[in-house]
Amino acid sequence: MRADLEQILNSSLPLVLEYDGTYDKVDISDLEEPCRRGIPAAIGELAARFRIGVDGAEKNPSKAFKLYQEVLKYQRNAWALRCMGVICEEGGLGKENQNDCIEYYEAASKLGSGHSSTCLGIVYAEGKYITKDTEKAKEYFLLAIQQGYTYAYYDLGISYSDMGQYDKAKMCYEKVVKEEPKAYIMLGNMYEEGLGVPKDGQKALGMYRLAYKNGIQGEGACSQGKLYYYGELVEEDDRKALELFQEALKYGDNSANYYIGTIYGIGIKGYLEPNIDQALKYLSEVPEDFIVRTETTKGKLLFYAGRIKEAQEVLEKATAKGSEDAQEFLQEKFQKESEKNTSVDLRQLSAQELQILYEQGNICLLYTSDAADE
């Protein structure tokens, strides 16, 4: 650890672990005077506003960082150290300084900040700026819990899941659902995938509903919708799935666009006529990690809608991006079309022309043999 951070840790300055909200309702113009007098809570409040860009302050991570440094002249402030780590990790001081976040999180953790211990655990769990180390991550999450930061049970649960210790993961998620409702999503996934528990569609639905009711509306609704959409663990119901995906979209889960688009593309018998243009509209608004599978789906829908040329172009792009599904569809559907179209005039071609087409894969051996027999 750098000498300046060691000096802070070893100083006799007052210890502060968490944010001091004394000045959180004060106008930014009224913060100048207490900051000038060296009141750490006021300086920290001003730093927080510049870090985020709220309440009259334009976002300025560099300025915020300097203000947090000022706080550390008066206190061993773990909250300020953690915020400095966040600024580094988010690239506020440039990409070259992102890995400095580790030292700030370590310093704050040593002062007793459970939140900072959790941040450090996440760095190790994800392998950010350091070799991935799940065991080390687990140690920091356990330390955070010992330090009173029980939100860390959520991240500890993820670590146990990564290690295949699903019974421990489940216990962690169950402990933290009231503080971190996303744990309901993780529990739902366990029941949906059969991770450490028997597959159970109804229990998965129950967990996703609890996530929705406790503030995780987008992902909670979308996860329910997928269960009804695929119909593997609960009875398939595209109409109910569509309603849930539309609800998820209302709460900002853009992955729902993929499923809504697909449903519009194929329609719902007795309820929704296929609408390829509406389907394409939704499929054009998916998150980045859905793009390849979306292009494949677009191509298939265009093919079945009779827009063959467009379908081929889209599927070729998806294939170029690595979609094996698109490649297989192209080979299966378009090669058949090519063979069908080519076979019409085969008997009018010379043996040399037939051989060229065969070598190109445009006709099958059966056709060439038949033609030769004639």
N, C-alpha and C positions, 0 to 999 in steps of 0.2 A: 504494500500500500504506500502511496505517496507520502512524503514527509509532512506536508501541510495537513493531510487528513489524520495522520497519526498524532499530530500536535493537538488537533481539535479533540480527538478521542481521549487523550491523556490530560487535557486541561481541567481546571477546577470550575469552569463556567457552569451555569445552571443547565440542567438537563431538561429538554423538552422533546417528547416523543411524537405528539400529534399536532395538527393544525389548531391554532388559536384564533377563534372566530370573533374576537373582540371588535374588530374593525370591519367585519364583512358587510355591514349595511351603510358604511360611511361613504359619502361621495368621494370620487377620486381627487377632487380639488381640495377636500378637507384632510386628505392623507399626507399632504406635503409637510405640514407643520410637525405632526408626530414623527414622521420619518426623519426630519431634520434633527429632532431631539434624540434620535437613536432608539426609538421604541421598537423592539424586534417584531411584535405582533403587527404593527402598522407596515413595517418594511416587508414582512412576509406576505401581507395582504396585497400590497402593491405588486410584489413579484408574481403572485398567483394570477393577478389580472392580466399582466403582460404575458405570462406563460400561455394562458388560454385565449386571451383577446376578448375580454368581457368588461361590462360595467365601466365604459368610458376609456378603456385602454386598448390600443391597437396591439394585435399579437406581435410580440417581439421577444423570442426565446433568449436571445443574447442578453438583452437588457434584464430580463427576469433572472437569468443565471447570475449576473453581477449583483442583483439585489439579494438573492439568496446567500451569496458570499458575504454580503454585508451583515445579514442576520447572524452568520456564524462567528462574527466578531464579538457578539454579545451572549451567545448560547451554544451549547452542544445540541443543536436542533436536528433531530433525526428526520423530521418531516421535510425540512429544507434540503437536507442531503438527498433524500429520496426524490424530491422534485428535480434536483439537479441531475440525478441519474436519469429521470424520465426525459428531460430536455436533451441529454446526450443521446439516449436510445432512439428518440424520435428524429434525430438528425438536426436538431436546432443549432448545434455548433459545427455542423458539417459532418459528412459521412465518415471522414477520417477520425472523428472523435466519438463515434457511436459506442465503441467498446469501452470507453471510459465509464459508462454507466455501471459496470461491474464494481468498480472501486467505490463509487458513491453508495450503491446498494449495500456493499459489504460494510462500509463505515456505519451506515444507519442501522444495519442489522446488529452490529456489535454494540450499539447504544441501546438496543432492546426493541427496535421497531419491527413488529411482526409483519406489517405490510411490506416493508423493505425486504425482509427474509423471503416473503412470497415472490416478490419481483425477481430476486436472485434465483430462487428455485425455478421460475419460469424460463430464465435465461439458460440454465443448465438443461431443463427439460426439452427445450426447443433447439438447443445447440447454437444459440445466437452468440457470435463473437468468441466462442469458446467450444471446446469439444463437448458434444452431447454426453450427458452423464445422468441417467435416470435415477441412479442411487443417490447421487449428490443432490439432485433436485428433491428427492423424497426427504432427505435429511433437513433441507431448508424449510420444506413445508411443515414438517413435524416441529421444527424450531419455532416457526411462525405461530403454530397452534399453542405451543408452550408459552409463547410471549403474549398470548391472549387474542391473536388474530384468527378467529375461527373460520373466517371466509376461506382460509387456506385448505380446509377440508375438501373443497371443490377441486382444487389443483392437485391435491394429494390423491384424490379419487382417480383423476386422469392418469397420474403416474402409475398407480396400481393397475389400472386398465392396460396401460402400455406394457406392463410386465406380466399381463395375463392373470393377475391376482384379483379376479372379479369379485370374490366374496368380500375382500377388504375394500375394493372400490365401491361396492354397493353400500357398505356400512358408512363410508365417508359421505357419499351423496345423500343418504338418508339423514345424516347428522346436520347437513347444511342447507336443506331445502328452504327453510324459512328465511335464511339470510341471502341465499343465492338460488333463486327459483330455476335457473338454468340446469340445476342438478336434476330437476324433474325430466328434462329432455334426455339427460344421460341415462337415467333410470329407464325411461321409455325405450331408448335405443337398446339397452341390455335385454329387455323383454322382447323387443322386435327381432333382435339378432340371435337371441339365445345365448348371451354371453354370461356364463356362470349361473344362469337360471333357465328353466324351460321356456321355449318360445310361447308367448301368450299375447295374442292380439288385443284382447280386452284390457289386460293390465297395461300394455303399451299405450292404448288409447287413453286410459285413465290418467297415466302420468302426463301425457301430452296435454290433456284437458286441464290438469292442475297447473302446468306451466303457463297455459293461456290465461287462466283465471288469476295467476299471481304475477302478471306483468310481462310474460314472454309471449305476447300475442302472435307476432308474425311467425316465429319458428314453431310455436305450439300449434297453430292452425295448419301450417303447411305439413307438419309431421303427421297430423291426423288425416289430412287430405291424401297423403301418399299411401297410408294404410288402405283407405277405401279405393284409391286409384288402382293399386296393384292387386288387391283382393286376394292376397295369399294367406293372411292371418285373420281377416274379417271378410264378411261378404262384400264382394265388389259392388260399388255404388258410385258411378261416375257423376251422377247429379249431386250427391252429397259431397263428393270430392271437389267438384267445381266450386260449390258454395264455400268450402273451406279454403281453397286456393285463392279465391277472390277476397276472402277475409284476410288471409295472410298478406296479400298484396296491399291491402288497405293499410296494414301496419308496417309496410316497408320491406317485406321479404320478397326481393325480386326474383328469387329462384322459382317462385310460384308462376311466373310468366311462362316458364318452360311447360309446365303441366297444363296450364290454361290453354296455351297455344296448341298443344297436342290434342286436347279434348275438342277444341274448335275444329281442328283438322279432320278428325274422324267422326265428330258428331256424337250425339246421344240419342239412341232410338226412341222415338215418340216424344222427344223433349227438345232436342237441339239439332238442327240441320248442319251438316258440314259446311264450313265457311273458310276456304283456304286463305283468303285475303286477311280475315280477322286473325286466323292462326298465325300467319306470317308477321302480323303486327306485334302480337305478344312475343313471338319467338325472337324478334329483333331487340328485345329489351331484357335479355337474360344477363346474369352476372358473368364475369369473364371465365370462371371455371366451368361454365355450362356451354361455352361457345362451340366446342368441337362436337359434342353430342347433339347440340341444337342444329348445327349445320347438317348433320346426318338425318335428323328428323325432318328438317325442312325439305331435303332432297327427296325423301320417301313420300312425303305428303304431296309434293309437286308431281312426282311420278304418277301417283294414284289419281291425282286430279287431271291427268292428261297433259300436263305441261312438261313434256319429256325433255326438251332442250334445256330449259331452266334447271330441271332436276339433275341432269347430267353435269352441268356446270357446278352446281352447289355440291354435289357428291364428290366431284373431282377435287374441289377445294378442301372438303373435309378429309378426303383420303390423303391429300398432301400434308394435312396437319396431324396425321397419324391415326385416323379413325379406321380400324380394321372392319368395323361394321359397315361403313360406307363403301369400303373397297369390295367386300363380299357382295353387297347389294348391287354394285355396279357390274361385277362379273356375272352375277346370276341373272339380273334383269336385262341389262343392256347387251350382253353377249347373245342372249336368246333372241332379242330383237334384231340384232345384227345378222344372226344366222337365218332367221325367218325372212328378213328382207333380201338377203343375198341369194337364198335358195331359189328365188323366183326365176332368175335368168341363168342359172348355173349351166343348163344344157346348151346354152348358146356360147359358152366360153371355151377357149382352147385348153388343152391339157396343161400348158405352161401357165396360163392365167389361173387355172384352178389350183395348181401347185403353190403359186404365190399367195393366194387367198388362204390356203390351208396353213402355210408357214406363218402367216400373220395371225392365225387363230380366228379368222372370220368365218370359216366353215368347218364342219366336222368331217372325219374320215369317211363316214357313211355316204355323204353326198358325193365326195370325189370318186369313191368306188362305184357308186351307182352311175355316175356320169361316164366313167371309163368303160363300164359294161355296155353302155349304149353305143 
